[in-house]
Amino acid sequence: MLGADLSLAHSIWIEDGDVELFASRGVTAVHNPASNLRIGSGLAPVKEYLAAGVHLTLGTDGAASNDGQNMFDAVRLAGLIHNQAGTDFNQWVSPAQALTMSTRNGARAFGLDAGVLATGKLADVTLLRRDTPAFTPLNDVRNQLVFCENGSSVDTVIVNGEIIVEGGRLQRMNELEVLNLATKSRNQLDSSIQRELAAAKSMEPTLAEMYFRVFGKGD
């Protein structure tokens, strides 16, 4: 099963030997930091992956376990949350590594010949404004892109040579219509959502018992 065409979401609950297997077989581990923090599922051993040469990329997971789909958040978290006090700061995730996870390694995970600006690669490009708080004043563009940017500086997005976002606005759909549709759909689904929430609440004691047993907190 393990090979360059396999990507494994989260890759949290693994054994030490799995890291070497991932590296030797070319597996891609997909780090979802916001989701992992949101639901308290643990953190991927990112520093161990990087040290072993594992192909590591970033994801957001679904909205149900993240609340947002912002890749800039994923990049920033990847560059911050593994910097524990008392650990070797030479092994912390660098801005360059965080950006590689989100670009060329992400393209590799999808089997796309993209992720870098080079002749013959797919023309997937994101252009950001420099006259924004994240890049003013411009000191170190890579550091500021990882630690300061939240997506608000994005001006143009090109996918395989086609302009998808221009002037910070989507070109293929009306954003206001999408937001209105989301609100309308939520209102129509409200009664069924409330039923599902009530059902979930009735299961909470059993799930809580299981959770605490798994993590050794139960009697």
Sequence and secondary structure as in RCSB ss.txt:
>XXXX:A:sequence
MLGADLSLAHSIWIEDGDVELFASRGVTAVHNPASNLRIGSGLAPVKEYLAAGVHLTLGTDGAASNDGQNMFDAV
RLAGLIHNQAGTDFNQWVSPAQALTMSTRNGARAFGLDAGVLATGKLADVTLLRRDTPAFTPLNDVRNQLVFCEN
GSSVDTVIVNGEIIVEGGRLQRMNELEVLNLATKSRNQLDSSIQRELAAAKSMEPTLAEMYFRVFGKGD
>XXXX:A:secstr
  STT EEES  S  HHHHHHHHHHT EEEE HHHHHHHT     HHHHHHHT EEEE    GGGTS   HHHHH
HHHTTTT  TTS GGGS  HHHHHHHHTHHHHHHTT S SS  TTS   EEEE SSSGGGSS S HHHHHHHT  
STTEEEEEETTEEEEETTEESSS HHHHHHHHHHHHHHHHHHHHHHHHHHHHHHHHHHHHHHHHTT   
